[in-house]
Amino acid sequence: MSKFRIYFIVCFTIFSFITFSNCAKRGFISGGPKDTIPPVMIGSNPKNHSIHFDKKQITIDFDEFVKIKNVNQNLIISPPMEHMPDVSPMGNARKTVTINLIDSLKPNTTYSFNFGDAIIDNNEGNVLKQFKYIFSTGDYIDSLKIAGTIKSAHQLKTDNFVNVMLYDAETFKDSTIYKQKPLYVTNTLDSLTTFSIENIRAGKYYLVALKDKNNNFLFNPNEDKIAFIKEPIEIPTDKTFDLTLFKSDEKFEAARPAQITQNKWYVPYSGNPDDAKIEVKKDGKTIPSAYTYFPEKDSLQVWFPKIDADSLHFVATKGDYSKTFTVKPRPKMKEIDSLSVNGKSGTLDFLSDLLVETTTPVKSINKDLITILDKDSVAVPFTIENKTKEQKIYLKFKKAESDNYKATLLPGAITDFFDKANDTIVLNNKTMAYTDYGNLTLTLHGLKRFPVIVELLDEREKVITSQASESSNTFEFTLLPPRKYYIRVIYDDNKNGKWDTGYFWDRRQPEETVYFPEAIDVRANWDVKEQISL
């Protein structure tokens, strides 16, 4: 066979292999562009915006298959109904949404069914936002409305799913929001900071908003946040209304105590526990006791020595409030709380004090048995702040850069309520160089009044440091740990050096707070100067 023929056969074979391989490649059908159009209503029975409505069932037809998502959260019915209607389809997709009414309807009343983000198409999940079905049991549809904004007091991010409500001013009493549902309601849903209540009849109303945990349109001060306008609103109006949500500063009330260990009980409470008193009695005689706060829980920890008794009396008092609880101790409980003292070693920044925590209440501190030495073994002067009810002790001293500090608590430095003393504790900490920290100077423009408190917050809104001023609008923060900071300004109207919440029963609003919403980046060895307009 000639070389030419061999060369031809080889080339033909390679060409055929490539050709047939390409022909065998799998193709894909694109299916066209993605559907981004939400469902469209094509009809309903009865018709939307009907008058003289007297039906028990509503059907709403769409141009494609739809589902109902999170109906209990998204569907807002105004005025609220005692029983939630049955709404379908909840699981399987259909082209018709059906509403079966359970409650009897009020005469001469306009009803609004706002589905929020509940209606989605079956294929792509496109949301038909804020779809409303409206009808009236009377001769006409009420058409007035009010609008406004909502924010959360002392909190950068506004709460979501807030109920905004109107009550008839003629029948409104202080107790109404605790016992009766409103006449009109809307909801801010997932991310709105504005609200609009529509289809309102002319008249005078009280405007109230609730971050309503149970979503029952009733105010539970132990769980809910509230916002309100103090004076009644006359509708129609062109005004917009600004609402500020806050946790109401309710009066202190205690609940039945529960035994945790041989020498510790929990007393749940609602309201503000500051300045409350807890007494423990046996046969009418007071037993020595102490109480501390239970961190992040609405309970007090009541401590007293193990005692044999068939029954004990807990007496909780604050101001004109007093309540007595009779309890039976459990004799077979073996566990008992004993003193343990804990502190951290490591890096100590210039804004922080040296923290020592105890597991039981502190009775006394012997400063003579505590020393703080620097890296040259020179004694450092210090003071002690004992926050007894928090079971925290702060050792405060002036810190130099790039230094080491050895804190020693000898036996007997801390004695607890049960007369138990600590063992030797040694805490070793160091400081960094000044250049490892940043400085921030703030100049605030547009302050309404003084005094003010300016707080620097981290991303979790924990206060890192703060300053107060009675006249100056310039604030200098030095030796800040490098990070991003948020700014909160408090108008300290009662001049007590802290933010105070409101109290609905007295119609007292919370002290005003203003946030600068953009984080300020403070880096090591930077001097940052910011001009902020409020």
Secondary structure as UniProt FT lines:
FT   HELIX           3..24
FT   STRAND          41..45
FT   TURN            48..49
FT   STRAND          57..68
FT   HELIX           71..74
FT   STRAND          76..78
FT   STRAND          86..88
FT   STRAND          94..100
FT   TURN            107..108
FT   STRAND          110..114
FT   TURN            116..117
FT   STRAND          119..121
FT   TURN            122..124
FT   STRAND          127..128
FT   TURN            129..130
FT   STRAND          132..136
FT   STRAND          144..152
FT   TURN            153..154
FT   STRAND          163..168
FT   TURN            169..171
FT   TURN            174..175
FT   HELIX           176..179
FT   STRAND          184..187
FT   TURN            189..191
FT   STRAND          194..200
FT   STRAND          203..211
FT   TURN            213..214
FT   TURN            221..223
FT   STRAND          225..228
FT   STRAND          233..235
FT   STRAND          240..246
FT   STRAND          253..254
FT   STRAND          258..261
FT   TURN            262..263
FT   STRAND          264..270
FT   TURN            274..275
FT   STRAND          277..282
FT   TURN            283..284
FT   STRAND          285..287
FT   STRAND          290..293
FT   TURN            295..296
FT   STRAND          299..303
FT   STRAND          312..318
FT   TURN            319..320
FT   STRAND          321..327
FT   TURN            331..332
FT   STRAND          341..343
FT   STRAND          346..347
FT   TURN            350..351
FT   STRAND          354..358
FT   STRAND          362..365
FT   HELIX           367..369
FT   STRAND          370..373
FT   TURN            375..376
FT   STRAND          383..387
FT   HELIX           388..390
FT   STRAND          392..396
FT   TURN            401..402
FT   STRAND          404..409
FT   TURN            411..412
FT   STRAND          414..416
FT   TURN            417..418
FT   STRAND          425..430
FT   HELIX           434..436
FT   STRAND          438..445
FT   STRAND          452..457
FT   TURN            459..460
FT   STRAND          463..469
FT   STRAND          474..480
FT   STRAND          483..491
FT   TURN            493..494
FT   HELIX           504..506
FT   STRAND          513..522
FT   TURN            524..525
FT   STRAND          527..533
//
